Amino acid sequence: MKICFVGCGNIAQAIIDGLLKSGIATSNIACVERNEKRAKLLRAQCLQIIELEKISLIDFNLIILAVKPKDALSAEKNIFKLAPNATILTVVAGISIKKYSQPDAIIRAMPNTACAFRKGITGIYAKDQNCTAFKNAVSLFRKVGHVLELKSENEMHRFTSIIGSGQAFLYQVLNIYLQELEKILPNQETDIKLIFEDFVGSLGDAFSQEQNFESLINKIKSPGGTTQAGLESLEMNGLSKILLEAFEAAEDRSMKISNEQ
């Protein structure tokens, strides 16, 4: 499968990193990237940088649109002018398929940056989910993690808030933990990083053995103990409400971006 990335920002780079780790040949990936700093990094990965004007010279199975939302619609039109028979897989947040000039030739996906480690979660939707291009797209994202085939494009807004933005919310919580750890171990940056990596990794390990958060919490806390006190503080301060409102805010923004285009 030959693919071309138009725009190679954070999410595109995460997908590329995961694909290379999956064993896909660099000769099967091309990139359109005008930012010279990013282009240099891509060349360092032995990837081919091409001009958009030459996109029709290679028979790509998928062209992955990964530009900023404000540039997506014009970029899509330019691609179809140059390669009328192309299939575009867009990973641009917030823009519905119907907004593009050729919606029948558009596949929409919302991956997250965990694709870089082949642990991504990607929501994907197209009008025709039986076509070869859609199956190619699903196969592509399975190389970098899990794929959820959405029945309705409207589901993409909620998926974006929970999976796309949700990682950042968890990072924000973990950052607070890291800052507190640094207070305990001042001037021990190397030790802190190793301790923190093991701490975060242990959360996944524990969940793989006991896939019930209430049970995991009960293994840590004891009645009247320190953990119980902390949990009660979180409940009193409305942690669940705060996170749910963050998901809702991200979902609302996704819908507004869609309406603004």
C-alpha atoms as a printed R data frame, in Angstrom:
    type eleno elety resid chain resno       x      y       z
1   ATOM     1    CA   MET     A     1   0.000  0.000   0.000
2   ATOM     2    CA   LYS     A     2   1.394  3.389  -1.028
3   ATOM     3    CA   ILE     A     3   0.328  6.406   0.997
4   ATOM     4    CA   CYS     A     4   1.061 10.112   0.965
5   ATOM     5    CA   PHE     A     5   0.761 12.494   3.896
6   ATOM     6    CA   VAL     A     6  -0.227 16.045   3.018
7   ATOM     7    CA   GLY     A     7   0.860 17.914   6.116
8   ATOM     8    CA   CYS     A     8   3.110 16.252   8.680
9   ATOM     9    CA   GLY     A     9   2.339 17.770  12.059
10  ATOM    10    CA   ASN     A    10   2.061 15.917  15.359
11  ATOM    11    CA   ILE     A    11  -0.697 13.463  14.483
12  ATOM    12    CA   ALA     A    12   0.770 12.641  11.067
13  ATOM    13    CA   GLN     A    13   4.187 12.093  12.628
14  ATOM    14    CA   ALA     A    14   2.663  9.775  15.242
15  ATOM    15    CA   ILE     A    15   1.031  7.677  12.497
16  ATOM    16    CA   ILE     A    16   4.259  7.619  10.501
17  ATOM    17    CA   ASP     A    17   6.292  6.511  13.535
18  ATOM    18    CA   GLY     A    18   3.829  3.696  14.227
19  ATOM    19    CA   LEU     A    19   3.766  2.550  10.601
20  ATOM    20    CA   LEU     A    20   7.549  2.395  10.458
21  ATOM    21    CA   LYS     A    21   7.603  0.378  13.701
22  ATOM    22    CA   SER     A    22   5.044 -1.982  12.146
23  ATOM    23    CA   GLY     A    23   7.508 -2.774   9.371
24  ATOM    24    CA   ILE     A    24   6.033 -0.796   6.497
25  ATOM    25    CA   ALA     A    25   8.748  0.142   4.001
26  ATOM    26    CA   THR     A    26   9.804  3.771   3.812
27  ATOM    27    CA   SER     A    27   9.441  3.517   0.037
28  ATOM    28    CA   ASN     A    28   5.679  3.186   0.547
29  ATOM    29    CA   ILE     A    29   5.376  6.533   2.365
30  ATOM    30    CA   ALA     A    30   5.673  9.958   0.778
31  ATOM    31    CA   CYS     A    31   5.157 13.338   2.432
32  ATOM    32    CA   VAL     A    32   4.136 16.799   1.334
33  ATOM    33    CA   GLU     A    33   5.610 19.147   3.926
34  ATOM    34    CA   ARG     A    34   6.654 22.758   3.321
35  ATOM    35    CA   ASN     A    35   8.009 23.357   6.811
36  ATOM    36    CA   GLU     A    36  11.719 22.769   6.308
37  ATOM    37    CA   LYS     A    37  12.363 21.775   9.924
38  ATOM    38    CA   ARG     A    38   9.747 19.017   9.730
39  ATOM    39    CA   ALA     A    39  10.879 18.015   6.248
40  ATOM    40    CA   LYS     A    40  14.420 17.562   7.572
41  ATOM    41    CA   LEU     A    41  13.152 15.223  10.304
42  ATOM    42    CA   LEU     A    42  11.175 13.221   7.745
43  ATOM    43    CA   ARG     A    43  14.218 12.889   5.484
44  ATOM    44    CA   ALA     A    44  16.155 11.633   8.505
45  ATOM    45    CA   GLN     A    45  13.594  8.795   8.628
46  ATOM    46    CA   CYS     A    46  14.436  8.066   4.964
47  ATOM    47    CA   LEU     A    47  11.039  9.283   3.784
48  ATOM    48    CA   GLN     A    48  10.490 10.905   0.416
49  ATOM    49    CA   ILE     A    49   9.430 14.553   0.352
50  ATOM    50    CA   ILE     A    50   7.434 15.517  -2.739
51  ATOM    51    CA   GLU     A    51   5.777 18.672  -3.991
52  ATOM    52    CA   LEU     A    52   1.981 18.727  -3.972
53  ATOM    53    CA   GLU     A    53   2.049 19.486  -7.684
54  ATOM    54    CA   LYS     A    54   3.664 16.083  -8.302
55  ATOM    55    CA   ILE     A    55   1.183 14.062  -6.258
56  ATOM    56    CA   SER     A    56  -0.419 12.555  -9.359
57  ATOM    57    CA   LEU     A    57   2.881 11.054 -10.553
58  ATOM    58    CA   ILE     A    58   2.599  8.234  -8.007
59  ATOM    59    CA   ASP     A    59  -0.430  5.949  -7.768
60  ATOM    60    CA   PHE     A    60  -1.220  6.307  -4.063
61  ATOM    61    CA   ASN     A    61  -3.808  4.038  -2.450
62  ATOM    62    CA   LEU     A    62  -4.559  6.739   0.105
63  ATOM    63    CA   ILE     A    63  -3.714 10.404   0.457
64  ATOM    64    CA   ILE     A    64  -3.807 11.348   4.135
65  ATOM    65    CA   LEU     A    65  -4.863 14.943   4.705
66  ATOM    66    CA   ALA     A    66  -3.287 16.168   7.949
67  ATOM    67    CA   VAL     A    67  -3.187 19.938   7.611
68  ATOM    68    CA   LYS     A    68  -4.628 22.548   9.988
69  ATOM    69    CA   PRO     A    69  -8.448 22.807   9.952
70  ATOM    70    CA   LYS     A    70  -8.349 26.261   8.354
71  ATOM    71    CA   ASP     A    71  -6.390 24.854   5.396
72  ATOM    72    CA   ALA     A    72  -8.227 21.556   4.951
73  ATOM    73    CA   LEU     A    73 -10.948 22.470   2.470
74  ATOM    74    CA   SER     A    74  -8.647 24.343   0.089
75  ATOM    75    CA   ALA     A    75  -6.033 21.578   0.314
76  ATOM    76    CA   GLU     A    76  -8.658 18.960  -0.544
77  ATOM    77    CA   LYS     A    77  -9.731 20.907  -3.636
78  ATOM    78    CA   ASN     A    78  -6.113 21.253  -4.769
79  ATOM    79    CA   ILE     A    79  -5.504 17.524  -4.363
80  ATOM    80    CA   PHE     A    80  -8.522 16.596  -6.468
81  ATOM    81    CA   LYS     A    81  -7.496 19.082  -9.154
82  ATOM    82    CA   LEU     A    82  -4.132 17.376  -9.392
83  ATOM    83    CA   ALA     A    83  -5.339 13.791  -8.819
84  ATOM    84    CA   PRO     A    84  -9.070 13.548  -9.712
85  ATOM    85    CA   ASN     A    85  -9.292  9.831  -8.913
86  ATOM    86    CA   ALA     A    86  -7.633 10.044  -5.507
87  ATOM    87    CA   THR     A    87  -9.133  8.847  -2.250
88  ATOM    88    CA   ILE     A    88  -8.477 11.232   0.619
89  ATOM    89    CA   LEU     A    89  -8.321 10.044   4.210
90  ATOM    90    CA   THR     A    90  -8.675 13.110   6.405
91  ATOM    91    CA   VAL     A    91  -7.465 13.205  10.000
92  ATOM    92    CA   VAL     A    92  -8.403 16.884  10.351
93  ATOM    93    CA   ALA     A    93 -10.497 17.433  13.484
94  ATOM    94    CA   GLY     A    94 -13.933 18.975  13.382
95  ATOM    95    CA   ILE     A    95 -14.637 19.084   9.644
96  ATOM    96    CA   SER     A    96 -17.434 16.822   8.469
97  ATOM    97    CA   ILE     A    97 -17.277 14.919   5.198
98  ATOM    98    CA   LYS     A    98 -20.134 16.909   3.677
99  ATOM    99    CA   LYS     A    99 -18.017 20.085   3.881
100 ATOM   100    CA   TYR     A   100 -15.528 18.747   1.324
101 ATOM   101    CA   SER     A   101 -16.003 19.225  -2.404
102 ATOM   102    CA   GLN     A   102 -16.126 15.477  -3.112
103 ATOM   103    CA   PRO     A   103 -17.589 13.841   0.013
104 ATOM   104    CA   ASP     A   104 -18.013 10.447  -1.659
105 ATOM   105    CA   ALA     A   105 -14.233 10.227  -2.065
106 ATOM   106    CA   ILE     A   106 -13.480 11.182   1.541
107 ATOM   107    CA   ILE     A   107 -12.749  8.874   4.472
108 ATOM   108    CA   ARG     A   108 -12.643 10.539   7.856
109 ATOM   109    CA   ALA     A   109 -10.525  9.253  10.716
110 ATOM   110    CA   MET     A   110  -9.676 10.498  14.185
111 ATOM   111    CA   PRO     A   111  -6.534  8.800  15.518
112 ATOM   112    CA   ASN     A   112  -4.626  9.753  18.652
113 ATOM   113    CA   THR     A   113  -0.913 10.224  19.206
114 ATOM   114    CA   ALA     A   114  -0.546  6.779  20.825
115 ATOM   115    CA   CYS     A   115  -0.321  5.557  17.223
116 ATOM   116    CA   ALA     A   116   3.391  6.349  17.520
117 ATOM   117    CA   PHE     A   117   3.728  3.394  19.903
118 ATOM   118    CA   ARG     A   118   1.297  1.176  17.949
119 ATOM   119    CA   LYS     A   119  -1.210  1.610  20.781
120 ATOM   120    CA   GLY     A   120  -3.428  4.140  19.062
121 ATOM   121    CA   ILE     A   121  -7.212  4.253  18.986
122 ATOM   122    CA   THR     A   122  -8.741  5.463  15.736
123 ATOM   123    CA   GLY     A   123 -12.366  6.223  14.986
124 ATOM   124    CA   ILE     A   124 -13.088  5.977  11.268
125 ATOM   125    CA   TYR     A   125 -16.100  6.719   9.080
126 ATOM   126    CA   ALA     A   126 -17.043  6.922   5.396
127 ATOM   127    CA   LYS     A   127 -20.295  6.946   3.476
128 ATOM   128    CA   ASP     A   128 -19.323  3.685   1.779
129 ATOM   129    CA   GLN     A   129 -17.693  1.342   4.258
130 ATOM   130    CA   ASN     A   130 -17.609 -1.563   1.836
131 ATOM   131    CA   CYS     A   131 -15.290  0.049  -0.687
132 ATOM   132    CA   THR     A   132 -11.666 -1.032  -1.097
133 ATOM   133    CA   ALA     A   133 -10.320  2.351  -0.005
134 ATOM   134    CA   PHE     A   134 -12.156  2.183   3.337
135 ATOM   135    CA   LYS     A   135 -10.865 -1.333   3.949
136 ATOM   136    CA   ASN     A   136  -7.341 -0.121   3.122
137 ATOM   137    CA   ALA     A   137  -7.738  2.699   5.632
138 ATOM   138    CA   VAL     A   138  -8.910  0.317   8.362
139 ATOM   139    CA   SER     A   139  -5.992 -2.003   7.595
140 ATOM   140    CA   LEU     A   140  -3.584  0.926   7.771
141 ATOM   141    CA   PHE     A   141  -4.730  2.058  11.212
142 ATOM   142    CA   ARG     A   142  -4.753 -1.487  12.556
143 ATOM   143    CA   LYS     A   143  -0.991 -1.447  12.022
144 ATOM   144    CA   VAL     A   144  -0.746  1.312  14.625
145 ATOM   145    CA   GLY     A   145  -3.396  0.244  17.141
146 ATOM   146    CA   HIS     A   146  -7.129 -0.306  17.517
147 ATOM   147    CA   VAL     A   147  -9.797  0.779  15.029
148 ATOM   148    CA   LEU     A   148 -13.433  1.596  15.724
149 ATOM   149    CA   GLU     A   149 -15.641  1.722  12.620
150 ATOM   150    CA   LEU     A   150 -18.267  4.339  13.421
151 ATOM   151    CA   LYS     A   151 -21.834  3.900  12.197
152 ATOM   152    CA   SER     A   152 -22.529  7.641  12.112
153 ATOM   153    CA   GLU     A   153 -20.247 10.591  11.518
154 ATOM   154    CA   ASN     A   154 -21.904 12.396  14.430
155 ATOM   155    CA   GLU     A   155 -20.189  9.894  16.732
156 ATOM   156    CA   MET     A   156 -16.892 11.474  15.692
157 ATOM   157    CA   HIS     A   157 -17.436 14.535  17.910
158 ATOM   158    CA   ARG     A   158 -17.740 12.443  21.078
159 ATOM   159    CA   PHE     A   159 -14.923 10.157  19.989
160 ATOM   160    CA   THR     A   160 -12.700 13.192  19.436
161 ATOM   161    CA   SER     A   161 -13.373 14.517  22.933
162 ATOM   162    CA   ILE     A   162 -12.749 11.227  24.747
163 ATOM   163    CA   ILE     A   163  -9.981  9.613  22.695
164 ATOM   164    CA   GLY     A   164  -8.412 12.508  20.826
165 ATOM   165    CA   SER     A   165  -8.441 15.139  23.577
166 ATOM   166    CA   GLY     A   166  -8.731 12.762  26.537
167 ATOM   167    CA   GLN     A   167  -5.041 11.860  26.430
168 ATOM   168    CA   ALA     A   168  -4.144 15.486  27.132
169 ATOM   169    CA   PHE     A   169  -6.493 15.599  30.122
170 ATOM   170    CA   LEU     A   170  -4.774 12.555  31.633
171 ATOM   171    CA   TYR     A   171  -1.361 14.069  30.894
172 ATOM   172    CA   GLN     A   172  -2.463 17.153  32.812
173 ATOM   173    CA   VAL     A   173  -3.304 15.017  35.853
174 ATOM   174    CA   LEU     A   174  -0.026 13.088  35.550
175 ATOM   175    CA   ASN     A   175   1.901 16.333  35.278
176 ATOM   176    CA   ILE     A   176   0.603 17.342  38.705
177 ATOM   177    CA   TYR     A   177   1.796 13.993  40.080
178 ATOM   178    CA   LEU     A   178   5.211 14.516  38.475
179 ATOM   179    CA   GLN     A   179   5.544 17.981  39.964
180 ATOM   180    CA   GLU     A   180   4.829 16.598  43.439
181 ATOM   181    CA   LEU     A   181   7.356 13.809  42.884
182 ATOM   182    CA   GLU     A   182   9.989 16.386  41.971
183 ATOM   183    CA   LYS     A   183   9.438 18.071  45.337
184 ATOM   184    CA   ILE     A   184  10.253 14.801  47.101
185 ATOM   185    CA   LEU     A   185  13.365 14.150  44.982
186 ATOM   186    CA   PRO     A   186  14.888 17.556  44.187
187 ATOM   187    CA   ASN     A   187  17.922 17.625  41.877
188 ATOM   188    CA   GLN     A   188  17.461 13.964  40.890
189 ATOM   189    CA   GLU     A   189  16.061 14.388  37.380
190 ATOM   190    CA   THR     A   190  17.272 11.033  36.021
191 ATOM   191    CA   ASP     A   191  15.869  9.058  38.955
192 ATOM   192    CA   ILE     A   192  12.572 10.912  38.757
193 ATOM   193    CA   LYS     A   193  12.125 10.097  35.057
194 ATOM   194    CA   LEU     A   194  12.793  6.402  35.614
195 ATOM   195    CA   ILE     A   195  10.492  6.267  38.635
196 ATOM   196    CA   PHE     A   196   7.745  8.093  36.758
197 ATOM   197    CA   GLU     A   197   8.038  5.828  33.691
198 ATOM   198    CA   ASP     A   198   7.639  2.762  35.891
199 ATOM   199    CA   PHE     A   199   4.745  4.377  37.744
200 ATOM   200    CA   VAL     A   200   2.819  5.122  34.556
201 ATOM   201    CA   GLY     A   201   3.665  1.719  33.078
202 ATOM   202    CA   SER     A   202   2.466 -0.024  36.234
203 ATOM   203    CA   LEU     A   203  -1.002  1.483  35.781
204 ATOM   204    CA   GLY     A   204  -1.398 -0.327  32.477
205 ATOM   205    CA   ASP     A   205   0.086 -3.520  33.905
206 ATOM   206    CA   ALA     A   206  -2.334 -3.463  36.824
207 ATOM   207    CA   PHE     A   207  -5.319 -2.853  34.545
208 ATOM   208    CA   SER     A   208  -4.310 -5.762  32.295
209 ATOM   209    CA   GLN     A   209  -4.604 -8.083  35.313
210 ATOM   210    CA   GLU     A   210  -7.669 -6.549  36.976
211 ATOM   211    CA   GLN     A   211  -9.907 -4.691  34.547
212 ATOM   212    CA   ASN     A   212 -12.087 -3.115  37.177
213 ATOM   213    CA   PHE     A   213 -11.134  0.281  38.564
214 ATOM   214    CA   GLU     A   214 -13.162 -0.074  41.742
215 ATOM   215    CA   SER     A   215 -11.320 -3.287  42.545
216 ATOM   216    CA   LEU     A   216  -7.954 -1.674  41.787
217 ATOM   217    CA   ILE     A   217  -8.771  1.260  44.064
218 ATOM   218    CA   ASN     A   218  -9.892 -1.063  46.850
219 ATOM   219    CA   LYS     A   219  -6.522 -2.827  46.714
220 ATOM   220    CA   ILE     A   220  -4.808  0.463  47.518
221 ATOM   221    CA   LYS     A   221  -7.100  2.137  50.011
222 ATOM   222    CA   SER     A   222  -7.984  1.094  53.527
223 ATOM   223    CA   PRO     A   223 -10.842  2.453  55.688
224 ATOM   224    CA   GLY     A   224  -9.788  5.629  57.437
225 ATOM   225    CA   GLY     A   225  -6.415  5.634  55.722
226 ATOM   226    CA   THR     A   226  -4.512  8.204  53.662
227 ATOM   227    CA   THR     A   227  -5.866  7.012  50.310
228 ATOM   228    CA   GLN     A   228  -9.429  7.142  51.605
229 ATOM   229    CA   ALA     A   229  -8.877 10.734  52.718
230 ATOM   230    CA   GLY     A   230  -7.511 11.717  49.326
231 ATOM   231    CA   LEU     A   231 -10.347 10.011  47.444
232 ATOM   232    CA   GLU     A   232 -12.930 11.760  49.590
233 ATOM   233    CA   SER     A   233 -11.259 15.084  48.782
234 ATOM   234    CA   LEU     A   234 -11.439 14.327  45.057
235 ATOM   235    CA   GLU     A   235 -15.112 13.451  45.367
236 ATOM   236    CA   MET     A   236 -15.861 16.555  47.443
237 ATOM   237    CA   ASN     A   237 -14.145 18.764  44.858
238 ATOM   238    CA   GLY     A   238 -16.064 17.180  41.984
239 ATOM   239    CA   LEU     A   239 -13.321 15.441  39.990
240 ATOM   240    CA   SER     A   240 -15.839 13.425  37.964
241 ATOM   241    CA   LYS     A   241 -17.822 16.561  37.142
242 ATOM   242    CA   ILE     A   242 -14.656 18.406  36.102
243 ATOM   243    CA   LEU     A   243 -13.580 15.652  33.697
244 ATOM   244    CA   LEU     A   244 -17.056 15.181  32.238
245 ATOM   245    CA   GLU     A   245 -17.295 18.911  31.619
246 ATOM   246    CA   ALA     A   246 -13.887 18.798  29.902
247 ATOM   247    CA   PHE     A   247 -15.175 16.064  27.558
248 ATOM   248    CA   GLU     A   248 -18.291 18.111  26.854
249 ATOM   249    CA   ALA     A   249 -16.244 21.250  26.155
250 ATOM   250    CA   ALA     A   250 -14.041 19.362  23.689
251 ATOM   251    CA   GLU     A   251 -17.093 17.828  22.006
252 ATOM   252    CA   ASP     A   252 -18.790 21.229  21.738
253 ATOM   253    CA   ARG     A   253 -15.643 22.717  20.214
254 ATOM   254    CA   SER     A   254 -15.480 19.901  17.670
255 ATOM   255    CA   MET     A   255 -19.048 20.672  16.599
256 ATOM   256    CA   LYS     A   256 -18.345 24.422  16.450
257 ATOM   257    CA   ILE     A   257 -15.268 23.874  14.263
258 ATOM   258    CA   SER     A   258 -17.441 21.826  11.937
259 ATOM   259    CA   ASN     A   259 -20.049 24.593  11.726
260 ATOM   260    CA   GLU     A   260 -17.436 27.314  11.203
261 ATOM   261    CA   GLN     A   261 -16.075 25.813   8.012
